[in-house]
Amino acid sequence: MKIHKLLVMLLIGLPVLLPKSSVAQTENTDKQLSNATLQQVIDYALNNRPGVKQSLIDEEIGERDIKSALSGWFPQISANANYNNNLKQQVNALTTNGETNYITFGTKQTSGLTLQADQQFLNAGLIQASKASKYYRQQYKQSTENTKINTVVDVSKAYFDILTSGEQLNIINENIARLEKQLKDASAQYEQGLVDKTDFQRAQISLSNSKADKKRTEELLKYKYAYLKEIIGYGTDKDFSLNLKSDSMEQGILLDTNAKQAYENRIEYRLLQTQKQLQHLNTSYNKWSFLPSISGFINYSSNYLNNDFSKLYDKSFPSSVFGLKLSVPIFQGTKRIQELKKSQLQEKRIDLDLLNAKSSINTQYEQAMATYKANLNDWKTAKSNVDISRQVYNTIKLQYDEGIKTYLDLMTSETDLRTAQLNYLNSLYSLLSSKLDVQQALGTIIVN
């Protein structure tokens, strides 16, 4: 009965004993995205994308490595046991008054148990590990931040791509509706003998092409949804839907084109700076390696001696030792000097990496800003073209209905309108993508 109660209490208390991060991770993984906004998709990706999870695990692994390296400052306690059977005991000669006697030293059976504690007081490797721990933690966190920034950019672009394709599908559906009406009108006019057969046939061709475009867009949209689910770490068997509002695409498309870049805002540059600090510590370590190391120890031993194995452990002969150890590395074949020079050269190399990173960041920024400005101009032009094309189509449609314009003129204006609408969507997607590239180049994408 007591065992049963204990088992029930254990099962009730088990969730409390589980790490909170594990419980939260399970909740995030099981969460389903329904009518999700861009921010909700990004939040999900930051918690569930495999690459982000791996970076967080790398942080934990790094923390274990740091603690492992620093554990050398704690007392190192060890226990050793041994047993010896002296098959041939040592014999020494003892000469007294010209008479030599032979004496056997020791016993046939010996055994010992030793408990020893060692403590480091001065050690170059441990000093280096203590000073470097701060920068290693910083490096792991910066790597995770870099992964999260790339995740935000990738997810945002994939989301906007789906949104663009959805709007393209709406345009195609509107075009199909217009063409179906035109086909119906052309068919009625042909049956009445008002027009020849070519208008009816052209309407059929245009309608078939638009339906083919619709099918292609729908199939590509399935792939784009699958790609988005992949990069956010979403299960393929779970329901997934997005809150796609076309007007949200135009919100916040503008940014300050006069913003000045600061290299320190870029996570890649800060990672190199951290790497330089670690390398500088490594150079210091190679200097510290010329210093002596100091450690202390204390042990306690129980020794057992007897010629008869059955009586070996009947009596113990204890002993204990306490001492300090000073180790001075005098000459190691110039190894320390070579390692010091090597580390100094690696510092210079990182300085060049930082210089090269500045040039690369500047080039990336200029390219991203130039692309954004060009796409902004294309977007404004495309938006104006949509309005003009719609006006032209409406005018020609009225003129066609009155018999002033030919069906070919109507089809041309309809094609121009559809092309203008699709160009507008493509330019809007390109503008949003280039804005993300500018923000990434400036280092202004903030992640938690």
Buried (B, 14 or more C-beta within 10 A) or exposed (E): EEEEEEEEEEEEEEEEEEEEEEEEBEEBBEBEBEEBBBEBBBBBBBBBBEBBBEBBEBBEEBBEBBEEBBEBBEEBEEEEEEEEEBEEEEEEEEEEEEEEEEEEEEBBBBBBBBBBBBBBEBBBBBBBBBBBBBBBBBBBBBBBBBBBBBBBBBBBBBBBBBBBBBBBBBBBEBBBEBBBEBBEBBBEBBEEEEBEEEBBEBBBEBBEEBBEBBEEBEEBBEEBBEBBBEBBBBEEEEEBEBBBEEEEBEEEBEBEEEEEBEBEBBBBBBBBBBBBBBBBBBBBBBEBBBEEBBBBBBBBBBBBBBEEEEEBEEEEEEEEEEEEEEEEEEEEEEEBEEBBEEBBEBBEEBEEBBEEBBEBBEEBBEBBBEBBBBBBEBBEBBBEBBEEBBEBBEEBBEBBEEEEBBBEBBBBBBBBBBBBBBBBBBBBBBBBBBBBBBBBBBBBBEBE
